[in-house]
């Protein structure tokens, strides 16, 4: 049986939500955010979606590869 994260099923604190927003803004992958917060990646994605936080990477600017 798989181990559950320490905060599995616990309510999100204001501090965790603030950390979630900051890490999402910095472009941190959800898997890393989950480890830092002691949550599953699915829980992080769901909370972000409900809170209106986006983990989508910003479009890259610069030159494209030439064929």
mmCIF file of the N, C-alpha and C atoms, coordinates in Angstrom:
data_MODEL
# 
_entry.id   MODEL 
# 
loop_
_atom_site.group_PDB 
_atom_site.id 
_atom_site.type_symbol 
_atom_site.label_atom_id 
_atom_site.label_alt_id 
_atom_site.label_comp_id 
_atom_site.label_asym_id 
_atom_site.label_entity_id 
_atom_site.label_seq_id 
_atom_site.pdbx_PDB_ins_code 
_atom_site.Cartn_x 
_atom_site.Cartn_y 
_atom_site.Cartn_z 
_atom_site.occupancy 
_atom_site.B_iso_or_equiv 
_atom_site.pdbx_formal_charge 
_atom_site.auth_seq_id 
_atom_site.auth_comp_id 
_atom_site.auth_asym_id 
_atom_site.auth_atom_id 
_atom_site.pdbx_PDB_model_num 
ATOM 1   N N  . UNK A 1 1  ? 0.839   -1.178 0.000   1.00 0.00 ? 1  UNK A N  1 
ATOM 2   C CA . UNK A 1 1  ? 0.000   0.000  0.000   1.00 0.00 ? 1  UNK A CA 1 
ATOM 3   C C  . UNK A 1 1  ? 0.887   1.245  0.000   1.00 0.00 ? 1  UNK A C  1 
ATOM 4   N N  . UNK A 1 2  ? 0.517   2.229  -0.767  1.00 0.00 ? 2  UNK A N  1 
ATOM 5   C CA . UNK A 1 2  ? 1.303   3.462  -0.888  1.00 0.00 ? 2  UNK A CA 1 
ATOM 6   C C  . UNK A 1 2  ? 1.154   4.320  0.367   1.00 0.00 ? 2  UNK A C  1 
ATOM 7   N N  . UNK A 1 3  ? 2.235   5.015  0.711   1.00 0.00 ? 3  UNK A N  1 
ATOM 8   C CA . UNK A 1 3  ? 2.188   5.931  1.852   1.00 0.00 ? 3  UNK A CA 1 
ATOM 9   C C  . UNK A 1 3  ? 1.439   7.191  1.462   1.00 0.00 ? 3  UNK A C  1 
ATOM 10  N N  . UNK A 1 4  ? 0.687   7.698  2.394   1.00 0.00 ? 4  UNK A N  1 
ATOM 11  C CA . UNK A 1 4  ? -0.038  8.944  2.162   1.00 0.00 ? 4  UNK A CA 1 
ATOM 12  C C  . UNK A 1 4  ? 0.827   10.121 2.577   1.00 0.00 ? 4  UNK A C  1 
ATOM 13  N N  . UNK A 1 5  ? 0.685   11.240 1.884   1.00 0.00 ? 5  UNK A N  1 
ATOM 14  C CA . UNK A 1 5  ? 1.411   12.453 2.277   1.00 0.00 ? 5  UNK A CA 1 
ATOM 15  C C  . UNK A 1 5  ? 0.963   12.905 3.667   1.00 0.00 ? 5  UNK A C  1 
ATOM 16  N N  . UNK A 1 6  ? 1.826   13.623 4.382   1.00 0.00 ? 6  UNK A N  1 
ATOM 17  C CA . UNK A 1 6  ? 1.506   14.049 5.747   1.00 0.00 ? 6  UNK A CA 1 
ATOM 18  C C  . UNK A 1 6  ? 0.217   14.864 5.879   1.00 0.00 ? 6  UNK A C  1 
ATOM 19  N N  . UNK A 1 7  ? -0.100  15.678 4.900   1.00 0.00 ? 7  UNK A N  1 
ATOM 20  C CA . UNK A 1 7  ? -1.280  16.548 4.985   1.00 0.00 ? 7  UNK A CA 1 
ATOM 21  C C  . UNK A 1 7  ? -2.483  15.989 4.239   1.00 0.00 ? 7  UNK A C  1 
ATOM 22  N N  . UNK A 1 8  ? -2.453  14.710 3.912   1.00 0.00 ? 8  UNK A N  1 
ATOM 23  C CA . UNK A 1 8  ? -3.531  14.093 3.147   1.00 0.00 ? 8  UNK A CA 1 
ATOM 24  C C  . UNK A 1 8  ? -4.862  14.245 3.869   1.00 0.00 ? 8  UNK A C  1 
ATOM 25  N N  . UNK A 1 9  ? -5.815  14.883 3.221   1.00 0.00 ? 9  UNK A N  1 
ATOM 26  C CA . UNK A 1 9  ? -7.149  15.054 3.778   1.00 0.00 ? 9  UNK A CA 1 
ATOM 27  C C  . UNK A 1 9  ? -7.311  16.247 4.701   1.00 0.00 ? 9  UNK A C  1 
ATOM 28  N N  . UNK A 1 10 ? -6.217  16.903 5.048   1.00 0.00 ? 10 UNK A N  1 
ATOM 29  C CA . UNK A 1 10 ? -6.291  18.058 5.946   1.00 0.00 ? 10 UNK A CA 1 
ATOM 30  C C  . UNK A 1 10 ? -6.726  19.303 5.174   1.00 0.00 ? 10 UNK A C  1 
ATOM 31  N N  . UNK A 1 11 ? -7.356  20.220 5.873   1.00 0.00 ? 11 UNK A N  1 
ATOM 32  C CA . UNK A 1 11 ? -7.749  21.493 5.258   1.00 0.00 ? 11 UNK A CA 1 
ATOM 33  C C  . UNK A 1 11 ? -6.506  22.295 4.902   1.00 0.00 ? 11 UNK A C  1 
ATOM 34  N N  . UNK A 1 12 ? -6.632  23.121 3.882   1.00 0.00 ? 12 UNK A N  1 
ATOM 35  C CA . UNK A 1 12 ? -5.521  23.967 3.455   1.00 0.00 ? 12 UNK A CA 1 
ATOM 36  C C  . UNK A 1 12 ? -5.444  25.197 4.355   1.00 0.00 ? 12 UNK A C  1 
ATOM 37  N N  . UNK A 1 13 ? -4.256  25.503 4.831   1.00 0.00 ? 13 UNK A N  1 
ATOM 38  C CA . UNK A 1 13 ? -4.064  26.701 5.652   1.00 0.00 ? 13 UNK A CA 1 
ATOM 39  C C  . UNK A 1 13 ? -3.801  27.904 4.743   1.00 0.00 ? 13 UNK A C  1 
ATOM 40  N N  . UNK A 1 14 ? -3.935  29.082 5.304   1.00 0.00 ? 14 UNK A N  1 
ATOM 41  C CA . UNK A 1 14 ? -3.653  30.307 4.545   1.00 0.00 ? 14 UNK A CA 1 
ATOM 42  C C  . UNK A 1 14 ? -2.190  30.327 4.118   1.00 0.00 ? 14 UNK A C  1 
ATOM 43  N N  . UNK A 1 15 ? -1.322  29.814 4.962   1.00 0.00 ? 15 UNK A N  1 
ATOM 44  C CA . UNK A 1 15 ? 0.115   29.771 4.648   1.00 0.00 ? 15 UNK A CA 1 
ATOM 45  C C  . UNK A 1 15 ? 0.383   28.853 3.452   1.00 0.00 ? 15 UNK A C  1 
ATOM 46  N N  . UNK A 1 16 ? -0.276  27.683 3.430   1.00 0.00 ? 16 UNK A N  1 
ATOM 47  C CA . UNK A 1 16 ? -0.108  26.754 2.312   1.00 0.00 ? 16 UNK A CA 1 
ATOM 48  C C  . UNK A 1 16 ? -0.615  27.371 1.012   1.00 0.00 ? 16 UNK A C  1 
ATOM 49  N N  . UNK A 1 17 ? -1.729  28.056 1.079   1.00 0.00 ? 17 UNK A N  1 
ATOM 50  C CA . UNK A 1 17 ? -2.290  28.694 -0.111  1.00 0.00 ? 17 UNK A CA 1 
ATOM 51  C C  . UNK A 1 17 ? -1.353  29.778 -0.632  1.00 0.00 ? 17 UNK A C  1 
ATOM 52  N N  . UNK A 1 18 ? -0.762  30.537 0.266   1.00 0.00 ? 18 UNK A N  1 
ATOM 53  C CA . UNK A 1 18 ? 0.194   31.575 -0.121  1.00 0.00 ? 18 UNK A CA 1 
ATOM 54  C C  . UNK A 1 18 ? 1.422   30.947 -0.786  1.00 0.00 ? 18 UNK A C  1 
ATOM 55  N N  . UNK A 1 19 ? 1.904   29.842 -0.217  1.00 0.00 ? 19 UNK A N  1 
ATOM 56  C CA . UNK A 1 19 ? 3.046   29.128 -0.789  1.00 0.00 ? 19 UNK A CA 1 
ATOM 57  C C  . UNK A 1 19 ? 2.689   28.573 -2.157  1.00 0.00 ? 19 UNK A C  1 
ATOM 58  N N  . UNK A 1 20 ? 1.493   28.017 -2.284  1.00 0.00 ? 20 UNK A N  1 
ATOM 59  C CA . UNK A 1 20 ? 1.019   27.481 -3.560  1.00 0.00 ? 20 UNK A CA 1 
ATOM 60  C C  . UNK A 1 20 ? 1.030   28.560 -4.636  1.00 0.00 ? 20 UNK A C  1 
ATOM 61  N N  . UNK A 1 21 ? 0.503   29.730 -4.311  1.00 0.00 ? 21 UNK A N  1 
ATOM 62  C CA . UNK A 1 21 ? 0.471   30.837 -5.271  1.00 0.00 ? 21 UNK A CA 1 
ATOM 63  C C  . UNK A 1 21 ? 1.876   31.258 -5.682  1.00 0.00 ? 21 UNK A C  1 
ATOM 64  N N  . UNK A 1 22 ? 2.769   31.372 -4.714  1.00 0.00 ? 22 UNK A N  1 
ATOM 65  C CA . UNK A 1 22 ? 4.136   31.812 -5.002  1.00 0.00 ? 22 UNK A CA 1 
ATOM 66  C C  . UNK A 1 22 ? 4.873   30.804 -5.872  1.00 0.00 ? 22 UNK A C  1 
ATOM 67  N N  . UNK A 1 23 ? 4.733   29.527 -5.564  1.00 0.00 ? 23 UNK A N  1 
ATOM 68  C CA . UNK A 1 23 ? 5.428   28.497 -6.337  1.00 0.00 ? 23 UNK A CA 1 
ATOM 69  C C  . UNK A 1 23 ? 4.855   28.377 -7.748  1.00 0.00 ? 23 UNK A C  1 
ATOM 70  N N  . UNK A 1 24 ? 3.548   28.530 -7.886  1.00 0.00 ? 24 UNK A N  1 
ATOM 71  C CA . UNK A 1 24 ? 2.932   28.491 -9.214  1.00 0.00 ? 24 UNK A CA 1 
ATOM 72  C C  . UNK A 1 24 ? 3.418   29.663 -10.052 1.00 0.00 ? 24 UNK A C  1 
ATOM 73  N N  . UNK A 1 25 ? 3.484   30.826 -9.440  1.00 0.00 ? 25 UNK A N  1 
ATOM 74  C CA . UNK A 1 25 ? 3.948   32.024 -10.147 1.00 0.00 ? 25 UNK A CA 1 
ATOM 75  C C  . UNK A 1 25 ? 5.400   31.868 -10.599 1.00 0.00 ? 25 UNK A C  1 
ATOM 76  N N  . UNK A 1 26 ? 6.195   31.149 -9.799  1.00 0.00 ? 26 UNK A N  1 
ATOM 77  C CA . UNK A 1 26 ? 7.604   30.922 -10.124 1.00 0.00 ? 26 UNK A CA 1 
ATOM 78  C C  . UNK A 1 26 ? 7.787   29.831 -11.176 1.00 0.00 ? 26 UNK A C  1 
ATOM 79  N N  . UNK A 1 27 ? 6.694   29.145 -11.542 1.00 0.00 ? 27 UNK A N  1 
ATOM 80  C CA . UNK A 1 27 ? 6.777   28.109 -12.569 1.00 0.00 ? 27 UNK A CA 1 
ATOM 81  C C  . UNK A 1 27 ? 7.212   26.751 -12.042 1.00 0.00 ? 27 UNK A C  1 
ATOM 82  N N  . UNK A 1 28 ? 7.079   26.529 -10.748 1.00 0.00 ? 28 UNK A N  1 
ATOM 83  C CA . UNK A 1 28 ? 7.463   25.259 -10.136 1.00 0.00 ? 28 UNK A CA 1 
ATOM 84  C C  . UNK A 1 28 ? 6.475   24.168 -10.550 1.00 0.00 ? 28 UNK A C  1 
ATOM 85  N N  . UNK A 1 29 ? 6.964   23.002 -10.974 1.00 0.00 ? 29 UNK A N  1 
ATOM 86  C CA . UNK A 1 29 ? 6.062   21.913 -11.365 1.00 0.00 ? 29 UNK A CA 1 
ATOM 87  C C  . UNK A 1 29 ? 5.188   21.452 -10.191 1.00 0.00 ? 29 UNK A C  1 
ATOM 88  N N  . UNK A 1 30 ? 3.983   20.996 -10.495 1.00 0.00 ? 30 UNK A N  1 
ATOM 89  C CA . UNK A 1 30 ? 3.055   20.585 -9.444  1.00 0.00 ? 30 UNK A CA 1 
ATOM 90  C C  . UNK A 1 30 ? 3.617   19.458 -8.587  1.00 0.00 ? 30 UNK A C  1 
ATOM 91  N N  . UNK A 1 31 ? 4.402   18.566 -9.172  1.00 0.00 ? 31 UNK A N  1 
ATOM 92  C CA . UNK A 1 31 ? 4.964   17.463 -8.390  1.00 0.00 ? 31 UNK A CA 1 
ATOM 93  C C  . UNK A 1 31 ? 5.902   17.977 -7.302  1.00 0.00 ? 31 UNK A C  1 
ATOM 94  N N  . UNK A 1 32 ? 6.676   19.008 -7.615  1.00 0.00 ? 32 UNK A N  1 
ATOM 95  C CA . UNK A 1 32 ? 7.580   19.585 -6.620  1.00 0.00 ? 32 UNK A CA 1 
ATOM 96  C C  . UNK A 1 32 ? 6.800   20.367 -5.563  1.00 0.00 ? 32 UNK A C  1 
ATOM 97  N N  . UNK A 1 33 ? 5.758   21.068 -5.978  1.00 0.00 ? 33 UNK A N  1 
ATOM 98  C CA . UNK A 1 33 ? 4.914   21.804 -5.035  1.00 0.00 ? 33 UNK A CA 1 
ATOM 99  C C  . UNK A 1 33 ? 4.270   20.812 -4.069  1.00 0.00 ? 33 UNK A C  1 
ATOM 100 N N  . UNK A 1 34 ? 3.806   19.688 -4.605  1.00 0.00 ? 34 UNK A N  1 
ATOM 101 C CA . UNK A 1 34 ? 3.165   18.667 -3.780  1.00 0.00 ? 34 UNK A CA 1 
ATOM 102 C C  . UNK A 1 34 ? 4.116   18.144 -2.708  1.00 0.00 ? 34 UNK A C  1 
ATOM 103 N N  . UNK A 1 35 ? 5.349   17.867 -3.085  1.00 0.00 ? 35 UNK A N  1 
ATOM 104 C CA . UNK A 1 35 ? 6.328   17.378 -2.111  1.00 0.00 ? 35 UNK A CA 1 
ATOM 105 C C  . UNK A 1 35 ? 6.589   18.417 -1.033  1.00 0.00 ? 35 UNK A C  1 
ATOM 106 N N  . UNK A 1 36 ? 6.723   19.664 -1.443  1.00 0.00 ? 36 UNK A N  1 
ATOM 107 C CA . UNK A 1 36 ? 7.011   20.739 -0.490  1.00 0.00 ? 36 UNK A CA 1 
ATOM 108 C C  . UNK A 1 36 ? 5.864   20.929 0.504   1.00 0.00 ? 36 UNK A C  1 
ATOM 109 N N  . UNK A 1 37 ? 4.630   20.794 0.017   1.00 0.00 ? 37 UNK A N  1 
ATOM 110 C CA . UNK A 1 37 ? 3.464   21.017 0.867   1.00 0.00 ? 37 UNK A CA 1 
ATOM 111 C C  . UNK A 1 37 ? 2.965   19.752 1.568   1.00 0.00 ? 37 UNK A C  1 
ATOM 112 N N  . UNK A 1 38 ? 3.543   18.607 1.219   1.00 0.00 ? 38 UNK A N  1 
ATOM 113 C CA . UNK A 1 38 ? 3.089   17.355 1.826   1.00 0.00 ? 38 UNK A CA 1 
ATOM 114 C C  . UNK A 1 38 ? 1.717   16.944 1.345   1.00 0.00 ? 38 UNK A C  1 
ATOM 115 N N  . UNK A 1 39 ? 1.438   17.221 0.080   1.00 0.00 ? 39 UNK A N  1 
ATOM 116 C CA . UNK A 1 39 ? 0.155   16.905 -0.549  1.00 0.00 ? 39 UNK A CA 1 
ATOM 117 C C  . UNK A 1 39 ? 0.414   16.059 -1.787  1.00 0.00 ? 39 UNK A C  1 
ATOM 118 N N  . UNK A 1 40 ? -0.642  15.506 -2.345  1.00 0.00 ? 40 UNK A N  1 
ATOM 119 C CA . UNK A 1 40 ? -0.497  14.807 -3.616  1.00 0.00 ? 40 UNK A CA 1 
ATOM 120 C C  . UNK A 1 40 ? -0.523  15.834 -4.745  1.00 0.00 ? 40 UNK A C  1 
ATOM 121 N N  . UNK A 1 41 ? 0.029   15.455 -5.892  1.00 0.00 ? 41 UNK A N  1 
ATOM 122 C CA . UNK A 1 41 ? 0.018   16.352 -7.053  1.00 0.00 ? 41 UNK A CA 1 
ATOM 123 C C  . UNK A 1 41 ? -1.425  16.646 -7.468  1.00 0.00 ? 41 UNK A C  1 
ATOM 124 N N  . UNK A 1 42 ? -2.290  15.645 -7.366  1.00 0.00 ? 42 UNK A N  1 
ATOM 125 C CA . UNK A 1 42 ? -3.699  15.844 -7.729  1.00 0.00 ? 42 UNK A CA 1 
ATOM 126 C C  . UNK A 1 42 ? -4.366  16.858 -6.800  1.00 0.00 ? 42 UNK A C  1 
ATOM 127 N N  . UNK A 1 43 ? -4.051  16.798 -5.511  1.00 0.00 ? 43 UNK A N  1 
ATOM 128 C CA . UNK A 1 43 ? -4.625  17.750 -4.553  1.00 0.00 ? 43 UNK A CA 1 
ATOM 129 C C  . UNK A 1 43 ? -4.146  19.166 -4.849  1.00 0.00 ? 43 UNK A C  1 
ATOM 130 N N  . UNK A 1 44 ? -2.879  19.291 -5.220  1.00 0.00 ? 44 UNK A N  1 
ATOM 131 C CA . UNK A 1 44 ? -2.316  20.604 -5.553  1.00 0.00 ? 44 UNK A CA 1 
ATOM 132 C C  . UNK A 1 44 ? -2.997  21.158 -6.799  1.00 0.00 ? 44 UNK A C  1 
ATOM 133 N N  . UNK A 1 45 ? -3.159  20.323 -7.818  1.00 0.00 ? 45 UNK A N  1 
ATOM 134 C CA . UNK A 1 45 ? -3.796  20.766 -9.057  1.00 0.00 ? 45 UNK A CA 1 
ATOM 135 C C  . UNK A 1 45 ? -5.249  21.170 -8.812  1.00 0.00 ? 45 UNK A C  1 
ATOM 136 N N  . UNK A 1 46 ? -5.954  20.383 -8.007  1.00 0.00 ? 46 UNK A N  1 
ATOM 137 C CA . UNK A 1 46 ? -7.358  20.682 -7.734  1.00 0.00 ? 46 UNK A CA 1 
ATOM 138 C C  . UNK A 1 46 ? -7.499  21.983 -6.947  1.00 0.00 ? 46 UNK A C  1 
ATOM 139 N N  . UNK A 1 47 ? -6.665  22.171 -5.932  1.00 0.00 ? 47 UNK A N  1 
ATOM 140 C CA . UNK A 1 47 ? -6.740  23.389 -5.131  1.00 0.00 ? 47 UNK A CA 1 
ATOM 141 C C  . UNK A 1 47 ? -6.395  24.605 -5.983  1.00 0.00 ? 47 UNK A C  1 
ATOM 142 N N  . UNK A 1 48 ? -5.384  24.470 -6.828  1.00 0.00 ? 48 UNK A N  1 
ATOM 143 C CA . UNK A 1 48 ? -4.993  25.575 -7.704  1.00 0.00 ? 48 UNK A CA 1 
ATOM 144 C C  . UNK A 1 48 ? -6.142  25.943 -8.637  1.00 0.00 ? 48 UNK A C  1 
ATOM 145 N N  . UNK A 1 49 ? -6.782  24.939 -9.209  1.00 0.00 ? 49 UNK A N  1 
ATOM 146 C CA . UNK A 1 49 ? -7.888  25.190 -10.126 1.00 0.00 ? 49 UNK A CA 1 
ATOM 147 C C  . UNK A 1 49 ? -9.033  25.906 -9.402  1.00 0.00 ? 49 UNK A C  1 
ATOM 148 N N  . UNK A 1 50 ? -9.378  25.442 -8.218  1.00 0.00 ? 50 UNK A N  1 
ATOM 149 C CA . UNK A 1 50 ? -10.477 26.051 -7.459  1.00 0.00 ? 50 UNK A CA 1 
ATOM 150 C C  . UNK A 1 50 ? -10.145 27.462 -6.987  1.00 0.00 ? 50 UNK A C  1 
ATOM 151 N N  . UNK A 1 51 ? -8.849  27.728 -6.764  1.00 0.00 ? 51 UNK A N  1 
ATOM 152 C CA . UNK A 1 51 ? -8.425  29.052 -6.290  1.00 0.00 ? 51 UNK A CA 1 
ATOM 153 C C  . UNK A 1 51 ? -8.085  29.992 -7.444  1.00 0.00 ? 51 UNK A C  1 
ATOM 154 N N  . UNK A 1 52 ? -8.200  29.493 -8.679  1.00 0.00 ? 52 UNK A N  1 
ATOM 155 C CA . UNK A 1 52 ? -7.904  30.324 -9.844  1.00 0.00 ? 52 UNK A CA 1 
ATOM 156 C C  . UNK A 1 52 ? -6.426  30.547 -10.072 1.00 0.00 ? 52 UNK A C  1 
ATOM 157 N N  . UNK A 1 53 ? -5.614  29.578 -9.647  1.00 0.00 ? 53 UNK A N  1 
ATOM 158 C CA . UNK A 1 53 ? -4.161  29.669 -9.798  1.00 0.00 ? 53 UNK A CA 1 
ATOM 159 C C  . UNK A 1 53 ? -3.756  28.810 -10.988 1.00 0.00 ? 53 UNK A C  1 
ATOM 160 N N  . UNK A 1 54 ? -2.938  29.368 -11.876 1.00 0.00 ? 54 UNK A N  1 
ATOM 161 C CA . UNK A 1 54 ? -2.524  28.652 -13.078 1.00 0.00 ? 54 UNK A CA 1 
ATOM 162 C C  . UNK A 1 54 ? -1.091  28.156 -12.961 1.00 0.00 ? 54 UNK A C  1 
ATOM 163 N N  . UNK A 1 55 ? -0.877  26.912 -13.355 1.00 0.00 ? 55 UNK A N  1 
ATOM 164 C CA . UNK A 1 55 ? 0.464   26.337 -13.410 1.00 0.00 ? 55 UNK A CA 1 
ATOM 165 C C  . UNK A 1 55 ? 0.978   26.271 -14.846 1.00 0.00 ? 55 UNK A C  1 
ATOM 166 N N  . UNK A 1 56 ? 0.241   26.813 -15.772 1.00 0.00 ? 56 UNK A N  1 
ATOM 167 C CA . UNK A 1 56 ? 0.675   26.775 -17.172 1.00 0.00 ? 56 UNK A CA 1 
ATOM 168 C C  . UNK A 1 56 ? 1.921   27.613 -17.345 1.00 0.00 ? 56 UNK A C  1 
ATOM 169 N N  . UNK A 1 57 ? 2.853   27.075 -18.068 1.00 0.00 ? 57 UNK A N  1 
ATOM 170 C CA . UNK A 1 57 ? 4.106   27.795 -18.307 1.00 0.00 ? 57 UNK A CA 1 
ATOM 171 C C  . UNK A 1 57 ? 3.855   28.987 -19.222 1.00 0.00 ? 57 UNK A C  1 
ATOM 172 N N  . UNK A 1 58 ? 4.560   30.030 -18.969 1.00 0.00 ? 58 UNK A N  1 
ATOM 173 C CA . UNK A 1 58 ? 4.461   31.215 -19.823 1.00 0.00 ? 58 UNK A CA 1 
ATOM 174 C C  . UNK A 1 58 ? 5.037   30.876 -21.187 1.00 0.00 ? 58 UNK A C  1 
ATOM 175 N N  . UNK A 1 59 ? 4.491   31.490 -22.213 1.00 0.00 ? 59 UNK A N  1 
ATOM 176 C CA . UNK A 1 59 ? 5.012   31.246 -23.554 1.00 0.00 ? 59 UNK A CA 1 
ATOM 177 C C  . UNK A 1 59 ? 6.441   31.748 -23.638 1.00 0.00 ? 59 UNK A C  1 
ATOM 178 N N  . UNK A 1 60 ? 7.251   30.952 -24.268 1.00 0.00 ? 60 UNK A N  1 
ATOM 179 C CA . UNK A 1 60 ? 8.656   31.323 -24.412 1.00 0.00 ? 60 UNK A CA 1 
ATOM 180 C C  . UNK A 1 60 ? 8.823   32.293 -25.563 1.00 0.00 ? 60 UNK A C  1 
ATOM 181 N N  . UNK A 1 61 ? 9.617   33.290 -25.334 1.00 0.00 ? 61 UNK A N  1 
ATOM 182 C CA . UNK A 1 61 ? 9.913   34.221 -26.419 1.00 0.00 ? 61 UNK A CA 1 
ATOM 183 C C  . UNK A 1 61 ? 11.296  33.888 -26.960 1.00 0.00 ? 61 UNK A C  1 
ATOM 184 N N  . UNK A 1 62 ? 11.583  34.378 -28.109 1.00 0.00 ? 62 UNK A N  1 
ATOM 185 C CA . UNK A 1 62 ? 12.897  34.127 -28.686 1.00 0.00 ? 62 UNK A CA 1 
ATOM 186 C C  . UNK A 1 62 ? 12.796  33.500 -30.055 1.00 0.00 ? 62 UNK A C  1 
ATOM 187 N N  . UNK A 1 63 ? 13.941  33.182 -30.585 1.00 0.00 ? 63 UNK A N  1 
ATOM 188 C CA . UNK A 1 63 ? 14.012  32.634 -31.939 1.00 0.00 ? 63 UNK A CA 1 
ATOM 189 C C  . UNK A 1 63 ? 13.540  31.187 -31.965 1.00 0.00 ? 63 UNK A C  1 
ATOM 190 N N  . UNK A 1 64 ? 12.909  30.835 -33.045 1.00 0.00 ? 64 UNK A N  1 
ATOM 191 C CA . UNK A 1 64 ? 12.494  29.452 -33.254 1.00 0.00 ? 64 UNK A CA 1 
ATOM 192 C C  . UNK A 1 64 ? 13.568  28.736 -34.046 1.00 0.00 ? 64 UNK A C  1 
ATOM 193 N N  . UNK A 1 65 ? 13.563  27.417 -33.917 1.00 0.00 ? 65 UNK A N  1 
ATOM 194 C CA . UNK A 1 65 ? 14.538  26.637 -34.678 1.00 0.00 ? 65 UNK A CA 1 
ATOM 195 C C  . UNK A 1 65 ? 14.234  26.719 -36.159 1.00 0.00 ? 65 UNK A C  1 
ATOM 196 N N  . UNK A 1 66 ? 15.268  26.815 -36.946 1.00 0.00 ? 66 UNK A N  1 
ATOM 197 C CA . UNK A 1 66 ? 15.097  26.821 -38.400 1.00 0.00 ? 66 UNK A CA 1 
ATOM 198 C C  . UNK A 1 66 ? 15.215  25.401 -38.908 1.00 0.00 ? 66 UNK A C  1 
ATOM 199 N N  . UNK A 1 67 ? 14.404  25.083 -39.902 1.00 0.00 ? 67 UNK A N  1 
ATOM 200 C CA . UNK A 1 67 ? 14.437  23.736 -40.484 1.00 0.00 ? 67 UNK A CA 1 
ATOM 201 C C  . UNK A 1 67 ? 15.367  23.678 -41.646 1.00 0.00 ? 67 UNK A C  1 
# 
